């Protein structure tokens, strides 16, 4: 395996340049898909890297249930700094598993509680809650999901702005934005180097819904005004993996983007541009990470197979 086994732990750094550049130069739809895909692959590779290190590390512990041959010096020689890296990977992998499980469980619990709270209401695509606290969010589930909005939010918007709000939340449901948000949330838990991608996708998912809403209502200024008004009073979504109408964060950037011309529907930037170079750098880092993980896994498999007595 050599030092290649450690590469997936640090290669997420290659995605940092594209995180910010994609926000500024790519269509939000393309940026969300690109960044979420890169984050997901890099997170899986780094977790696999930790798992490979744990195999070697646990084989060194006295009383382990693994075959005795797995702790032979020939096996440990396949891993650089086996004495330190192998044992350090054990708590690291346990921490990754615990934080990812906690994030997934919190997401599931909030969705279940929200669905239970909406059960008495008519099964419509829009659920209006009699709550003076203003907030609105898209709740996935069922065939098309539901838009949840409070009377406090509706009272603060006029009829046209309400139409923009509903168009925004329907765009979240149609685009399955909660899946992209959950992927980057889990990826950031698996590898802290991926947190910039989580922040970027949180923003681009909202921008994606902004652009779809502007296209549906046919008025970019109307959507910008509705977002600005809602941001002054909203509490946001109940959990980070659910998409809200005016989340706390870069609302002025979203409003400014809506007041500018619509972005070009570009899937991949030209290689001659700065964002293009960053995108190819992130793609190269992701590819190298995947190849390093696969190579290390295959190498360790054959090493352990050779060391296991028949």
C-alpha positions, 0 to 999 in steps of 0.5 A: 500500500505504501503512503498511497493509503494516506492520500484519501485523507488529505486529497479533499484539500484539492476540492477547496478552490472549486467550492467557492469558484463554483458558487460564483461561476457555475449554474447553481444546479450544476454546482450543487451536483458537482460539489455534492458528488465530489464530496460524497466520493472523497468522503467514502474514500477517506472512510475506506482509508481509515477502515484499512488502517483499522484492520492493521491497527486492530490486528496489533491489539492483544486478544483481538479476534482476527487471525494471528497471521494478520499481525505478522511483521510482513502484514504491518510492513505494508503500512508505513508507520503501522504502529502509530497510524494503525492504532490512531485510526481506531478512535478516528473511525469510531468518531466518524461512524458516531457522528455520521450516525448521529447526523443521519438519525437527527435528520430522520427524527426531524422528518418523522416528527414533522410528518407526525405533526402534519398528520392531522392536516389535510393531505395537501401539497402545502401545509399551513401551520397556525403559528405566529413564528414565521418560517417555511421549509420543504419537507420531503416524503411521499410522492412529492413531499410537502411545503410547510409554512406558518401563518406568521410567514404568510402574514408578512408577505403579499400575494405575489411574494407568497407565490414566490415562496411556494415556487421556491419550496416546490423547487427544493422538492422537485430537485430533491435538494435534501439528498444533496444537503444530507450527502454533504452533511455526512461528508463533512462529518466523515472528513473535516476537510470537506466542510467548505463543500458543505457550506458551498452546497448549502448556498448553491441549493438555495440559489438553485431553488431561487433560479427555478422560482424566478423562472416559474413566476417570471420575475427575478426582482419579486423573488429577491424581494420575497427572500429579503423580507423573509430573511428579516423574520424567518427562523429557517428550517428545523434541521440543516438537511431540510431546505428553507426559504430564507436560511440564515447566511449569505442572503444578500448574495442571493438577492444580488444574484437575483437582481443580476441576469440569469446565470448560463446553464453551464454543466462544466466550465471551460478548461481555460478559465479559473473555475475550469482549472479548479474543477479539473483539479477537484476531479483529478483529486477525486480520481486519485483518491478513488484509485488510491483507495481501491489500490490499497484495498486490493493490496491489503486483501492479497496481503491478508489472504497470503498471511491467513493460514489455510 
